[in-house]
Amino acid sequence: MWRKFCNYSIYIIVRLFVSVIQAIPLHSAETVGRFLAVIFCKVLHIRYRLVDENIRHAFPDLTREERNALQLRMWTHLMLMLIETSGAERKIHLTNWKKYVKLKQEEGALKAMYDGRPVILVVAHLGNFEFAGYILGLIGIPAYTVARTLDNPYLDDYLGRFRRSTGQYIIPKSHASSMLEEAMSLGKTVAIVADQFAGQKGVWVKSFGRDVSAYKAIPVLSKAFNAPMALSSPIREQENLFHFTITVERMLEPESPEAINMSIREMTQFYNTVYEEMIRRTPHQYWWIHNRWKPREKNKNEKKAEEQSFIPDTL
C-alpha cells in the first residue's frame, strides 16, 4: 500500500510539472528546464561520480572544469528533452512536422520500410531518441519499439500513451524475443535502443576503448530476416527546442559485400563504433548517466580456457 501511495504521489508531481510546462510560454519552459539542470547537476550532484567517470574515460584530455561543463550541458539536454516530450503532441503533427524535423540520408531506410521489408532501427540514448518512433508514426510507419517497463506503473502508462500516440507499438523488454520475431516476420520496422548493458552473457565489444556488453538480438535478427540495420538518432539543432535533424548515419544490409561475412560480434562492434562516432560529435546530447560500462566477470572455465589457448572466442 505504501509503495502504491509513493508511486502515485510521484506520478501526480510529474503530471503537475508537465501541466505547468504545457501552460507557460515556450521560452519560460526552457528557462525552467535550464534552472532544473543546474539544481540536478550543481546542487544535488545526481550520479556525479558515474557521469564524471564515463566522460573522463571517453574524453581523457578534458580538464575537470571541462568535464563539469559537459555534465551541465547533458543535464540541460535531459530537461529540454522532458519539455519536448511533454509538448510534442501539441506542437508537432502531420501537417507541420517538416517545419521542425529534417531528414538526411533517409532514402534507403524509408524505401525499405515503405516496401514492407523488415527494418531494424538502431537507436541509442543520444539526442531525443523518443522522437524516432513518434516521427515514424506521423509519416505512416509505426514502429515496434522495445522498451523497459518503468518501476512506477502510473508513469509507465503515462509515457506509454505518448509513445503510442502516433501508432507506435511498445514491446515490453521482458517479452521482446517472441514479439520481435513476429514483427519481423510481418515485415515491420522495429526500434531497439542499442546502448544498454546486456549482462554478463551479452556480446562483449569495445565502446570508447572500454569493454561493454551489448545485446546480440540486433545482428541475429538482421541475419535471420535479411533486415537492414539503420543507425540513426534525432539530434537537436543549436539547442532549439523541438528542432531536430534525423540522419540515417549508416545502413547495413546483411547480404551486402560489407556485411555478408561479418560475425555476430563484428556486427555488434560495427553499430557500437558508429554510435561512438556520433556521440563524439554531440557529447552533450548523450546520456552519460547510464551505468553501461560495468566490469566483465569471468568464471573459472573462461579463465582456464584463456590460459590454455590464444584463440579468440567467437560467436
C-alpha positions, 0 to 999 in steps of 0.5 A: 500500500505504501509503495502504491501511495509513493508511486502515485504521489510521484506520478501526480508531481510529474503530471503537475510539472508537465501541466505547468510546462504545457501552460507557460510560454515556450521560452519560460519552459526552457528557462525552467528546464535550464534552472532544473539542470543546474539544481540536478547537476550543481546542487544535488550532484545526481550520479556525479561520480558515474557521469564524471567517470564515463566522460573522463574515460571517453574524453581523457584530455578534458580538464575537470572544469571541462568535464563539469561543463559537459555534465551541465550541458547533458543535464540541460539536454535531459530537461529540454528533452522532458519539455519536448516530450511533454509538448510534442503532441501539441506542437508537432503533427502531420501537417507541420512536422517538416517545419521542425524535423529534417531528414538526411540520408533517409532514402534507403531506410524509408524505401525499405520500410515503405516496401514492407521489408523488415527494418531494424532501427538502431537507436541509442540514448543520444539526442531525443531518441523518443522522437524516432518512433513518434516521427515514424508514426506521423509519416505512416510507419509505426514502429515496434519499439522495445522498451523497459517497463518503468518501476512506477506503473502510473508513469509507465502508462503515462509515457506509454500513451505518448509513445503510442500516440502516433501508432507506435507499438511498445514491446515490453523488454521482458517479452521482446524475443517472441514479439520481435520475431513476429514483427519481423516476420510481418515485415515491420520496422522495429526500434531497439535502443542499442546502448544498454548493458546486456549482462554478463552473457551479452556480446562483449565489444569495445565502446570508447576503448572500454569493454561493454556488453551489448545485446546480440538480438540486433545482428541475429535478427538482421541475419535471420530476416535479411533486415537492414540495420539503420543507425540513426538518432534525432539530434537537436539543432543549436539547442532549439527546442523541438528542432531536430535533424534525423540522419540515417548515419549508416545502413547495413544490409546483411547480404551486402559485400560489407556485411555478408561475412561479418560475425555476430560480434563484428556486427555488434562492434560495427553499430557500437563504433558508429554510435561512438562516432556520433556521440563524439560529435554531440557529447552533450546530447548523450546520456552519460548517466547510464551505468553501461560500462560495468566490469566483465566477470569471468568464471573459472572455465573462461579463465582456464580456457584463456590460459590454455589457448590464444584463440579468440572466442567467437560467436 
